[in-house]
Amino acid sequence: MNFPCAEEYIIRRLRKELPATMFYHTLEHTLDVREVARSLFIKEEIGVQQGMIIETAALFHDAGMIIQYQDHELASIEIVRTALPHCSYTGEEISEICDLIAVTRLPQRPSTIPGYILCDADMDNLGRDDFYIQSFRLKLELEMNGISTTNLKMWLSNLVRFLEEHVYYTTSSIELRLAKKMQNLADLKEIVMLY
């Protein structure tokens, strides 16, 4: 497994090929998910080899956005299958990375510790101060890609429902992010009641 080769390849492609209509699924989002995933696999005491699998999956999880918006995870998996053999990833490693990317599709339903880590990293912002900024970037991105988000009250109501249904899986994310996520949810409910 040549991680620097995979990292350089996908960062270069994302930097050059992501559509200008990506306001949420940006290179910065990908790098943020990678950093959070790295932090989580260290806190969760995952070995280096498994950590590299998780980190690779984090870098490639939204790569399919350069090809298609809907079902981008499927395109991400195709990019992995095409690119990673050239970076000395084994068939088993590629298969595991593809499985991890697949569980990031909503609704997320991971069943392994690496899946828990990647899903928690992908949704880390739900329990952070930048939650509102990120959610409105996503709203703008959806609209710019032809997906109606209806009116503001409906968008906020959908966010409430999403936060209510979302769970963090790792002990580390529960400790680091759950309280702030619940505060974001309480604040959102108050805002919705004002409409």
Phi, psi and chi 1 to 4 in degrees:
 res  aa     phi    psi   chi1   chi2   chi3   chi4
   1 MET       -  117.9  173.8 -177.6   -8.7      -
   2 ASN  -105.6   85.5 -176.7  -13.8      -      -
   3 PHE   -60.3  -44.8  177.4   76.8      -      -
   4 PRO   -57.5  -35.0  -26.6   35.9      -      -
   5 CYS   -63.3  -47.2  167.5      -      -      -
   6 ALA   -64.5  -43.5      -      -      -      -
   7 GLU   -61.5  -48.0  178.3 -178.1   40.0      -
   8 GLU   -62.7  -42.2 -172.5  -82.4  -30.2      -
   9 TYR   -60.2  -51.5  167.8   83.4      -      -
  10 ILE   -76.2  -34.1 -160.1   56.6      -      -
  11 ILE   -64.9  -41.8  -71.6  174.8      -      -
  12 ARG   -61.2  -45.3 -179.6  174.4   32.8   82.4
  13 ARG   -65.3  -44.5  -78.1 -159.7   69.4 -174.8
  14 LEU   -62.5  -42.2  -69.0  171.7      -      -
  15 ARG   -61.6  -38.6 -173.4  171.7  -78.0  131.8
  16 LYS   -89.1  -32.4  -71.8  173.4   58.2  177.1
  17 GLU  -112.3  -11.5  -62.0  177.5   46.8      -
  18 LEU   -62.6  133.1  -90.0  176.3      -      -
  19 PRO   -61.5  152.3  -20.6   30.9      -      -
  20 ALA   -65.4  -13.5      -      -      -      -
  21 THR   -85.7    6.5   55.6      -      -      -
  22 MET   -89.6  106.1  -64.8  -63.6  113.4      -
  23 PHE  -106.3  -20.8  -63.6   99.1      -      -
  24 TYR  -108.9  -52.2  176.1   80.9      -      -
  25 HIS   -81.9   66.0  -67.3  100.5      -      -
  26 THR   -98.2  173.9   60.7      -      -      -
  27 LEU   -59.4  -38.1  174.2   58.9      -      -
  28 GLU   -61.5  -40.2  -69.4   72.2   25.5      -
  29 HIS   -60.9  -46.0  167.7   72.8      -      -
  30 THR   -59.4  -45.8  -66.3      -      -      -
  31 LEU   -67.4  -34.8  -64.4  176.8      -      -
  32 ASP   -64.5  -46.3  178.7   60.8      -      -
  33 VAL   -61.1  -41.8  171.7      -      -      -
  34 ARG   -60.8  -45.5 -170.5  -99.2  -50.6 -100.4
  35 GLU   -65.8  -42.4  -71.3  -55.3  -46.4      -
  36 VAL   -65.2  -43.0  173.8      -      -      -
  37 ALA   -59.4  -43.2      -      -      -      -
  38 ARG   -61.2  -46.1 -179.9 -173.4  -66.6  158.6
  39 SER   -60.4  -43.0  172.6      -      -      -
  40 LEU   -67.6  -42.2  -71.2  174.8      -      -
  41 PHE   -70.4  -25.3   76.7   67.2      -      -
  42 ILE   -71.0  -47.8  -69.5  168.2      -      -
  43 LYS   -62.9  -35.9  -74.9 -179.3  171.2   77.9
  44 GLU   -85.3    3.7  -62.4  -68.3  -40.4      -
  45 GLU    58.7   47.5  -60.0  179.6   -4.8      -
  46 ILE   -87.6  141.6  -60.1  -63.3      -      -
  47 GLY   -64.4  162.7      -      -      -      -
  48 VAL   -60.5  -45.1  173.5      -      -      -
  49 GLN   -60.6  -49.0 -178.2   78.4    7.0      -
  50 GLN   -65.7  -36.2 -172.7   65.6   59.8      -
  51 GLY   -60.1  -39.3      -      -      -      -
  52 MET   -66.6  -34.4  -75.3  -64.5  171.0      -
  53 ILE   -63.7  -47.3  -63.1  -72.7      -      -
  54 ILE   -62.7  -44.3  -64.1  166.3      -      -
  55 GLU   -64.9  -38.8 -154.1  167.6  -24.9      -
  56 THR   -63.9  -45.2  -56.1      -      -      -
  57 ALA   -60.5  -38.4      -      -      -      -
  58 ALA   -62.1  -42.5      -      -      -      -
  59 LEU   -66.7  -31.7  -76.2  170.3      -      -
  60 PHE  -100.4   -4.1  -78.7   79.8      -      -
  61 HIS   -62.7  -31.0   82.9  -74.0      -      -
  62 ASP  -112.2   12.5  -74.9  -25.5      -      -
  63 ALA   -58.8  -29.3      -      -      -      -
  64 GLY   -61.7  -14.6      -      -      -      -
  65 MET   -60.9  -21.1  -68.3  -78.5 -175.2      -
  66 ILE   -74.5  -13.7   64.5  178.5      -      -
  67 ILE  -109.2  -46.9  -63.7  168.0      -      -
  68 GLN  -152.8  148.6   63.9 -167.6   42.1      -
  69 TYR   -83.7  -54.3 -163.6   77.5      -      -
  70 GLN   -70.9  140.2  -60.9  -78.1   -0.4      -
  71 ASP    53.8   38.7  -62.4  -38.2      -      -
  72 HIS   -63.9  -23.2   69.2  -86.3      -      -
  73 GLU   -61.2  -37.1  -63.0   88.1   -3.5      -
  74 LEU   -64.1  -40.5  -59.8  175.7      -      -
  75 ALA   -68.2  -35.8      -      -      -      -
  76 SER   -60.4  -43.1  -62.9      -      -      -
  77 ILE   -63.0  -39.8  -72.0  167.5      -      -
  78 GLU   -64.8  -39.2  -75.6  -51.4  -51.5      -
  79 ILE   -62.6  -43.6  -68.9  170.0      -      -
  80 VAL   -58.8  -48.4  163.8      -      -      -
  81 ARG   -63.1  -31.0  -68.7 -167.9 -169.8  -73.8
  82 THR   -82.7  -42.7  -57.9      -      -      -
  83 ALA   -85.3  -41.4      -      -      -      -
  84 LEU   -71.3  -24.7  -67.2 -171.8      -      -
  85 PRO   -59.9  -30.3  -27.8   37.1      -      -
  86 HIS   -74.4  -10.0  -59.0  -71.0      -      -
  87 CYS  -112.0   25.0  -66.3      -      -      -
  88 SER    63.4   28.2  -57.1      -      -      -
  89 TYR   -82.7  139.5  -78.1   71.3      -      -
  90 THR   -78.6  165.3   66.8      -      -      -
  91 GLY   -58.7  -38.7      -      -      -      -
  92 GLU   -66.2  -42.1 -175.1  177.7  -37.3      -
  93 GLU   -64.5  -42.6  -69.4  165.0  -17.8      -
  94 ILE   -63.3  -42.8  -70.6  168.2      -      -
  95 SER   -61.1  -42.5 -179.7      -      -      -
  96 GLU   -65.9  -39.7 -169.7  170.9   -7.7      -
  97 ILE   -63.9  -43.2  -70.0  162.7      -      -
  98 CYS   -62.5  -41.1  -69.0      -      -      -
  99 ASP   -62.2  -39.7  -70.7  -14.1      -      -
 100 LEU   -65.4  -43.6  -73.2  173.0      -      -
 101 ILE   -61.1  -41.1  -69.7  169.8      -      -
 102 ALA   -59.6  -35.2      -      -      -      -
 103 VAL   -77.2   -7.1  -59.8      -      -      -
 104 THR   -80.1  -10.0   65.3      -      -      -
 105 ARG   -67.6  137.1 -173.0  174.2 -173.7  171.2
 106 LEU   -78.8  139.8  -63.8  176.2      -      -
 107 PRO   -76.7  134.9   28.6  -32.1      -      -
 108 GLN   -69.4  132.6  -64.7  178.1  -27.2      -
 109 ARG  -139.9   64.1  -61.6  -75.2 -175.1 -102.9
 110 PRO   -69.4  153.2   28.3  -34.9      -      -
 111 SER  -130.9    5.4   59.6      -      -      -
 112 THR  -128.7  161.3   64.7      -      -      -
 113 ILE   -62.1  -44.0  -68.5  172.0      -      -
 114 PRO   -58.9  -38.1  -28.0   37.6      -      -
 115 GLY   -64.6  -40.7      -      -      -      -
 116 TYR   -58.6  -44.7  -64.2  164.5      -      -
 117 ILE   -63.7  -48.1  -70.4  169.5      -      -
 118 LEU   -65.3  -42.7 -174.6   57.7      -      -
 119 CYS   -64.7  -41.2  -71.9      -      -      -
 120 ASP   -64.5  -39.6  -78.3   -1.7      -      -
 121 ALA   -64.5  -40.1      -      -      -      -
 122 ASP   -65.7  -31.4 -164.7   22.3      -      -
 123 MET  -108.1   17.8  -63.9  -66.0  161.4      -
 124 ASP   -55.9  -38.1 -170.8   64.4      -      -
 125 ASN   -65.2  -15.2   69.3   71.0      -      -
 126 LEU   -63.1  -25.8  -59.6 -179.5      -      -
 127 GLY  -112.4   34.5      -      -      -      -
 128 ARG  -129.3  169.4  -64.4 -169.6  -38.2 -142.6
 129 ASP   -67.2  -25.7  -70.7  -25.1      -      -
 130 ASP   -86.7   12.8   65.9  -19.8      -      -
 131 PHE   -53.1  -47.7  164.4   71.0      -      -
 132 TYR   -67.7  -40.7  -70.0  100.9      -      -
 133 ILE   -59.6  -48.3  -67.4  168.1      -      -
 134 GLN   -65.2  -38.8  -62.6  -56.2  -33.7      -
 135 SER   -67.6  -35.9   65.8      -      -      -
 136 PHE   -77.8  -25.6  -79.6   97.6      -      -
 137 ARG   -64.7  -41.3  -76.6 -176.7  178.4  166.8
 138 LEU   -64.6  -42.1  178.4   58.8      -      -
 139 LYS   -58.3  -47.3 -177.3  179.6 -169.6  -49.5
 140 LEU   -63.0  -43.2  177.3   59.8      -      -
 141 GLU   -60.8  -45.0  178.3 -177.6  -69.3      -
 142 LEU   -58.7  -47.0  -70.3  167.1      -      -
 143 GLU   -63.4  -39.9  -69.6  169.5   -5.6      -
 144 MET   -69.7  -17.7  -66.4  -62.9  -69.0      -
 145 ASN  -106.4   22.0  -74.7  -79.2      -      -
 146 GLY    79.7   17.5      -      -      -      -
 147 ILE  -110.7  115.2  -60.3  169.0      -      -
 148 SER   -68.9  135.1  173.4      -      -      -
 149 THR  -109.7   14.7   59.2      -      -      -
 150 THR    53.3 -149.8   63.0      -      -      -
 151 ASN   -86.2  171.2   60.7   44.1      -      -
 152 LEU   -61.6  -41.7 -176.7   58.1      -      -
 153 LYS   -62.0  -41.7 -178.5  176.0 -177.7  177.1
 154 MET   -65.8  -40.5 -174.6   61.3   70.8      -
 155 TRP   -59.7  -47.3  171.9 -105.2      -      -
 156 LEU   -65.2  -39.3  -65.3  172.7      -      -
 157 SER   -63.2  -40.0  -63.8      -      -      -
 158 ASN   -65.3  -36.8  -72.6  -22.0      -      -
 159 LEU   -63.6  -41.2  -78.8  178.8      -      -
 160 VAL   -57.8  -49.5  165.5      -      -      -
 161 ARG   -61.0  -41.7 -169.0  166.1   32.5  -98.7
 162 PHE   -62.8  -45.7 -173.5   79.8      -      -
 163 LEU   -65.6  -37.0  -73.8  178.6      -      -
 164 GLU   -64.4  -36.0  -73.2  174.9  -23.3      -
 165 GLU   -86.1  -22.2  -67.3  172.0    1.3      -
 166 HIS   -71.8  144.0  171.4  -94.3      -      -
 167 VAL  -131.8  144.7  -64.7      -      -      -
 168 TYR   -88.6  143.9  -76.7  121.3      -      -
 169 TYR  -103.2  -36.7  -63.1   95.8      -      -
 170 THR   -86.1  150.4   62.5      -      -      -
 171 THR   -57.6  -40.9  -57.9      -      -      -
 172 SER   -62.9  -45.4  -59.6      -      -      -
 173 SER   -67.3  -37.2  -72.0      -      -      -
 174 ILE   -61.2  -44.9  -69.0  166.4      -      -
 175 GLU   -68.2  -39.5  -69.7  172.5   -3.0      -
 176 LEU   -85.1  -32.7  -68.8  168.4      -      -
 177 ARG  -122.1  -20.2  -61.2  -66.2 -178.2 -139.5
 178 LEU   -62.3  -45.1 -177.1   58.8      -      -
 179 ALA   -60.2  -44.1      -      -      -      -
 180 LYS   -69.1  -36.6 -179.9   62.3  179.3  172.9
 181 LYS   -61.1  -43.3 -176.3 -172.6   93.3  164.8
 182 MET   -66.1  -34.5  -62.4  -48.7  -69.4      -
 183 GLN   -67.2  -42.5 -177.4   60.5   57.3      -
 184 ASN   -59.8  -40.9  -72.4  -22.9      -      -
 185 LEU   -64.2  -45.7  174.4   58.3      -      -
 186 ALA   -61.5  -42.4      -      -      -      -
 187 ASP   -62.9  -42.6  -66.3  -15.1      -      -
 188 LEU   -61.3  -43.2  -97.1  179.0      -      -
 189 LYS   -61.0  -39.4  -73.8 -179.8  173.5  179.8
 190 GLU   -64.3  -40.9  -79.4 -171.6   38.1      -
 191 ILE   -64.1  -44.4  -67.9  167.2      -      -
 192 VAL   -61.5  -38.3  169.3      -      -      -
 193 MET   -66.0  -22.4  -73.9  177.9   56.5      -
 194 LEU   -73.8  -19.5  -65.3  174.0      -      -
 195 TYR   -83.1      -  -82.7   90.9      -      -
